[in-house]
Amino acid sequence: MFLTPPSTTSSELSASPKPRCRRPRPVGVCGSVPTIQWLVVCVWVVAAAQLRAEDFLDEMESALTFSAFDDELRVHVSGLLDLEGYKFDQPAPGLLYTESDALLNPRLTLFVDSQIGPQVYAFAQVRLDRGFDPGDEGGEMRLDEYATRFTPWEDGRLNLQIGKFGTAVGQWVARHLSWENPFVTAPLPYEHRTMIYDSEAPVSPHEFLDQIGEAEYDYSPLIWGASYTTGASVSGQLGELTYVAEVKNVAPAARTAAWDATAVGFDHPTFSGRLGYRPNEMWNMGISFSDGPYFHPDAEPTLPSGSGIGDFHQTIIGQDISFAWHHLQLWAECYQGRFEVPNVGNADTIAYFVEGKYKFGPQLYGALRWNQQLFDDVPDGEGGREDWGHDLWRADAAVGYRLTAHTQVKLQYSHSHEACDGRGASNLLAAQVTVRF
């Protein structure tokens, strides 16, 4: 681990200068009651309309499966139609980008899965929405994932994959889509923007620390969502052990604009992997690792003389575990991260979440999630040291109802607090309706 124990960090925090804060935010239940009611009513109206289309969705699922060449080629098209509504205290939390206190985000996601014989599998994911991280911009269409996988043996001991696909780090990416995620939002390590900026190096510790409290776009989380970066991987299962090793064009903290190979090539690759142990169907645990340069090529002119992009790395060490028993599911992930910051030094952080989901019946579930992120200190340029971010925690609660095999609705409430002189509390209310076809 890079950080000192949390107890030591807390004691040092009390002796350090008061942290600078984001602009004041109102504390309490965000938004007025009519606004909240409007959001809930919209979700249920859309969901009720989908009930009438259930037979059509069943027929569509069958119609979108194709085969040829005596079933040697099989293609299946599927999709998710999401309507999300957010109401929150400013500034917008996580990876939401708006100066308003509310946001409505429709999203259409299409998946194409192809099997060519027993050994070749290809897939792609296309999205139409208001941006990978939703904001006030108009609609756009993107090819978020595309890859081809070759499996030479039927027992799955070896898989070779090339393309653009989610990171191997952790377990959450495997269940991040709206149908599998019990919540509307991502866990804190995957969406909380730190003070790391990948397009320009700070000229001094003072400039780096002066960013604290800002919430600008392109400031990086520890892991940027599902991190659909481009590269190749080797994976497989050997008895109770699973493994994956990959080489990608950018680090897990890289912003979405850098994920395509046409945006950032492979001059400075990142190496990541996960080693898992699954003794039975109940337990799944693993350790993850990632290391590689995190600066965008645009930052090259701002780096110290005699250095290059390859000299400043992001390193992650992670642990994850999940458990399932009857109606109960539990997940936990913890990451120790380090950014090598020019003219500053090593900026270390630790982030984790613990999540639980309980099914009260075949349709209704409830979920709770506790998230926390702690920041170590860095030199302040004046002989002292200062935390490079605000320690924070966030509690998420969600309830979901699966109306049919194709339709579900969710409601989520989140309360977060930053160590920010008592003014760091904020609230978020989110609702989502999902139609799967």
N, C-alpha and C positions, 0 to 999 in steps of 0.2 A: 504494500500500500504506500502511496505517496504522502498521505496526510497524517498529521498527528491525530491521536484519538479525539473523538468529538468532545469529551469532557475538557481536554486541554484547550481545544479551539474555543470553547465557550468562555473559559476563564480569560483567555487572551483578548477576546472580543470586548469584555467589560472594561479592559484597561486601554483599549485603542481609541482613537478619536471617533466621535460619533459619525456613523456612515451618512453620506449624502443620500438623499431620497429622491425617488421619482416625484413628479408634481403631485400635490395632495389629491387623494381620491376619497369620495364619500364612502362611509362605512355603514353597512347595514344591508338589508335586502335590496338588491339592485333593481331599479325600475319601479314603476307604479303598478298597483294591482291590475288596472285595466290592460296594461301592456303585457303582463304575464298571462292574463286570461286569454288575450288575443292570440298569443303564441301557442298555448295549449289547444285552443279551439281549432286553429289552423291545422295542427298536426292531426287531430282526431277526424276532422272533416276529410282531409286527404286520405287518411287510413280507411275510413268508412267507404269512400269511393272505390278503393282497391278491392274491397270484399266482393263487389258486384262483378269484378273482372277476373275472379279466381279461376273459373273454367277456361277462360281465354289464356291465362298464364300457364295452366297445365298443358294446353295444346301447343303453346309457343315453345315450351321446353322440349317437347318431342320434335317439333318441326325444325328446331335449330341444331339438330344432330344429323350429320351427313357421313356417308361412307362410300368407298369406291375400291375397285381392284380387289374384289372378294374380301372386303373388310380389312385389307392391309392398310388402307388409309382411312382414318376416322377423324372427323373434325366436329367440334362442339362449340357453339357460340352461346354465351350466357352473359348476364349483366346484373347490375345493381342500379336502381334509381333512388337517390337519396334527396330528401328535403330537410335541411338543417336550419334551425333558428337559434340565435345566441342573443342574450341580454346580459350586459356586464358593466362593471365600473371601469372608467377610463384610468390609465391607458389600457388598450385592448390586450388581454392576456395571451400567453402562448404564441402560437403562430397565426393569429388573426391580425389582419392589417386594415384597420379603419379608424378614423377619428370620431366616428359616431359611437353611441353606447349600445347599438344593436346591429345585427347582421343576419341577413337571410341568404342561405347558400344552397342552390340546387346543384345536383351533380349526377351525371350519367356516366357509368363505368361499364365498358364492354370488355369481355374476356374471350379470347380465341384459343382453344386447346386442340392440338393436333397430335395424333399418334401415328407414326409411320412404321409399321411392323412392330416387333416386340422391343426394339432397341432405341428408337429415335422418338423423342418427344419435343414438341415446340409449343411455345405459348407467347401471348402478347396481351397487353392491357392498354386500352385507349380510354381517355377521360375527356369529358366536356363539362367544364365548370367555371368558377370565377377565380381560378388559380389553384395550384397544388395546395398552397396555404391560402384560404379564402380571404378576400378583401373587397374593396369597393370597385375594382376594375370590372370591365365587361367580360363576357364569356370567351373562353379559349379552348381549343382542342389540342391534346398532347398524346404522344405515344410514350407512356410512362415505363412500360416494361416490354421487353422482347428478348427471347432467349431460345437456344436449342440445347437439348440435353441428350447425351449418348450413354446408354447403359449396356455394356457388353455382356453382363451376366444377369440371369434372372433373379438371383438372390440379393441383388442390390448392394453388393460389396463395394462397387465402384460406379460413380456417375461423373461424367465430364460435361461441364456446362459453360457456354459462352454467350455473352449478350449483355443486356442491361436488366438488373434485377436487384431485389432487396438485400440488405446486408446480412451476413451470417452471424453477426453479434447478437446474443441474447435469444429469447423466445418470443418476445412481443410481436415482432414483425410477422411471424407466421399466423397471427390472429388479429392483425391490425385493421382489416377491412370491416366495414360497418355491420355486416351480418354476424361476424364472430366477436367483435369488440363489445363487451358489456356496456361501455361508456360511449359518449359522443366524442370526447377528446382523448388525446394520447397521454400516457404517463409523463411525469415531469422531466425525466432525463431525455425524452424524445422531443420536447417542445419548449422548454424554458430557455429563452435567449440570454446567453452570458455576455460578457464584455469582449469576447473574441470577435475580431473583425478581420476577414480574410483577404480584403482587397487593399489594405494599406497598413504598414507597420507603424507603431507609435514611435515618436522620436525620443521619448523619455518616459520614465515611470510616472511622472506627474501627468503627462497627457493621457497615458493609459488609464490611470485611476480616475481622471477627471470625467471619464465616460460613465462612471457608475451612476445608475439611475436613469440612463437613457434607454430607449426602447426602439432603436432604429432597425429598419429592415436590413437584412444581410448580417446582423449580429448572430452568431452561431450558437445553437444548443450543443450539448455534448454529443448527441446523435440527432441528425435532422430527419425526424420522422422515420419512414421506412428506408430511407437512404438508397433510392433506386440508382445506384451508380453502375458504371460500365466496366466489364472485365470478364474474368474466367474463374471457375471454381472446380474443385475436386471434392467429392463427398461420398459417403457410403455408410453402411451399417455392418458391423462385425459382432454378431451375437448381441450382447446387451450394450455395446458401445456404438456410438454414432460419431462421425467426424465430418468437418467441412473446413476447407482451406481455400482462400480466394485471394486474387490480386485484382485491385480495382484502380481506376484512374484518379480518384480523389479520396480524401479521408471521410469518415462518418459525419463529421461536423460540416462538410461542404454544403453550401446552399444549392437549391434546386437547379439554378441556371448552369451549374458546373457539372451536372451528372452525366450529360451526353459526352461521348468521346469526341464529337465535333467541337465541343466547347472547351474541354480540357483533355489533352491527350495523355499518353502514358510515360512522359518524361520523368515524372516523379511519382511512381506507383505507391499504393497503400496495400499492406498485407494484413489480412484479418483471418480469424478462424474460431471455431468452437469445437470443443471435445465434450460429448455428452454421454451420460450413463442412464439407461432406462431399464431397471431390473424387472419391472412389470408394468401393467397398464396404468397403475395408480401414480407412479413416481416418474419424473423426468427432471434431471439436474445436469448442469454443465458449467464449464468455465469458458470464457471468451477472451480474445486478445485482438488488438488492432494497433498498427503503428504505421505512420506515413506522414508526409508533408501536408499541411492544411491550408497554406496560402494559395490564393488564386494567382495565375500568371500576371494579372494586372498589378500585383503588389511588388513585382521584382524591382522596379526603380526606387522604391521606398525602403528597401532592406539595407542594413548597414554595409558599408563598403567592404568588398572582399567576401561577402556571403551570398548565398542563393536560396531559392525556395527549398531545396533539399536539405538545408541546414536547420530548419525549424519544423518539428514534428508534433503531431497529436498522438498521444499514446493512451490506450484504454485497456484496463483489465476488468473483466466482469464476471460475476457469478449469478447463476439463475437456478430456480427450482420451481417445480409445479407439482400439484397433488390433486387427485380427483377421486371422490368416493361418494357413490350414490348421487345425491342432489347437490353436493358441495364441490366447488372447484377453488383452488388457491394457487396464486402465482406470486413470486417475489424475484426481483432483480436488483443488483447493486453494482455500481460502476465507480471505479477510481480513474479519474482522467487527468492528464497533464498536457498543457499547451506550452511549448517553448516559444516565449514571446521576445522578439528582438528588443534590445535596449532595456529589458526589464528582468527577464529570468524565467524560471519555471512557475507557471500559474496552475496550481493543483486544485481539484475539486472532487467531491464525492457526492453521488446522487443515487437514490434508491426509491423503490416503491414496493408496497405489499398490497395485494389485491385479492378480494374474495367475491365469489358469486354463489348464490344459493337459489335453486329452482324450487319454488313453492308448489309448482305443478307443471304440467307439460307446456303451459303457455306463459306463466308469470314468473319473473325472477327479480331478485334484488341484488345489488352489488355495492361494495364499499372499497375505497382505495385510499391508502395513506402514502403521500409522497414527501420527500425531503431532499434538499440540496444544500451542502455546506461548502464554503470557499476558504481556502488557506490564504495566508498573507504573502505579499511580495514587497520588495524594497520600494520605499516611497520617494527615493532620490534625495532625501534630506537626512539620511542616517537612521531613519526608522523603518517600520514596516506597517503595512495596512492591508486589510482584507480586500481582495480584488473583485468581490461581489457581495451581495446581500444574502446571508443565510436565509432560507425560507422553507416553509412547509405548506402543504396543501392537502385538504381532505375532500374527497369526491364521494358522492352518493348518487346512485342511479337506480331506476326501476324500469324494467322492460316488459313488454307484453307482445307475444307472437300471436297475432290474430289468426293467421293461416300459415300454411307451409311456405307462402311467398311474401308475407307482409308482417312487419313488426314495427313497434313504436317504442321510443325511449324518452325518458325525462332525466335530466342530470342537474344536480346542484353542487357547486364547488365553492369552498371558502379557503382563501390562502392568506398567508401573513409573511411579510419580509421583516428582517431585523433592521428597521428603518425608523428609529426614534418614535415608535408608536403610531406611525401614520401609514404603515404598509399593508393594511388589511384590504381585501377586495373580494368580490363575489361574482359568480357567474351562474347563469341559468341557461340550460341548453335543452333543446328538444329535437328529435330526429324521427322521421318516418322513412322506412326502407322497403322497397319493393324488389324482390329478387325474381329473375326470370332466366 
